[in-house]
Amino acid sequence: MGGCGGDGSPGLPTPTPGGSPAASGSASPAASTTPAVLTALNVLPDLASIGFVRQSAEKLPAPTGLDIAFAVYQGGGAAPLTARAEVRVYPTEAIAHQDFAAQAEGWRRPPPGVFGGDLANADAPALPGLDDSRAYLSGKGDAQGNRVWTDVYRIGRVIVVAHVLGKDEKAAAPVRNTVAVSIKAKVQ
């Protein structure tokens, strides 16, 4: 799964302060208000409110100082969707800000076969209300007509790579938004 298209994606609410390949963001690496005990597993989104069941969640091996976890979610309904979220917690916001460009560019052109074929990702409207954000939509669908929306964004010292696999933007947009809102609420 990868890619993100978002015409008309709702804006993210701003809470009160409280694995991946590699586009540069415009936010400056200011001091983070992110709690020091923040862990990637704890930041993974909860999608139960929109009918998604978490199929797996696991911590990934990472270099010292970097904490990475991912989870896969399955949603039912007439047009079932699958979502995947990878959360990368960096030691500082400055390091996350520096790595964002590499992460975003890497997911723009993931290696062929990452999701079973060449995605031929195209830039798409990014989710608003995040420190840095990029989005892509796969140009090709699979045999069932599913496409991949990929969002790569930074919130403080956290970088998220989220994918939604589905047939249309109308179904994918609320999932993309809920992932971002859930994570943003846990980070800030």
C-alpha positions, 0 to 999 in steps of 0.5 A, a space after each residue: 500500500 502507498 500513495 495518498 490522494 486527498 481532494 476535499 480531505 477535512 482539516 485536522 483539528 489542532 489539539 491543545 499543546 500537551 519503515 520507510 524510504 525518503 520532500 522537505 518540509 517548511 516547518 522549522 525544527 523548534 523545541 518539541 512539546 512531545 513527552 520524553 516517554 513517547 513510544 512508537 507502539 503507544 502512538 499507533 492510531 486507534 481506528 475502532 471508531 471507524 470500524 477498523 480492527 487492528 490485525 497486527 502491531 509490532 515494534 521494528 528493529 531500529 538504530 539507537 535513539 530511533 523507535 519504530 512500530 507499525 500496525 495493519 488495520 482491516 475495515 469491513 463494509 461494502 468496499 473493504 479497506 486496509 490501512 497500515 501505519 508506521 510510526 517513527 519516534 526520533 530522539 529530537 524534533 530537529 533530527 525528525 525534521 532533517 529525516 522528513 525529506 528523505 522519508 517523503 522522497 523515498 515513498 514518492 518512488 518506492 522500489 518496485 514490488 513493495 506493494 506487489 507492483 510498480 505503484 507509479 505514485 503521483 503527488 496528491 493533496 497532503 493532509 493539512 494541520 501537520 508540521 510537514 506533510 506529503 501525499 501520494 496516490 498510486 497511478 495503477 490499481 491492482 487486479 481488483 481496482 484498488 489503489 494506494 494512498 500514502 501519507 508521509 507527515 511529521 508531528 514534532 519528533 514523530 514521522 508517520 508513513 500511512 497507507 490506505 488501500 481501497 477503490 476510491 477517495 471518498 472511502 479512503 479520505 476518512 480513514 486517512 484523516 482518522 489516522 492523522 487525528 489519532 496520532 496527532 492527539 497522542 503526540 501533542 
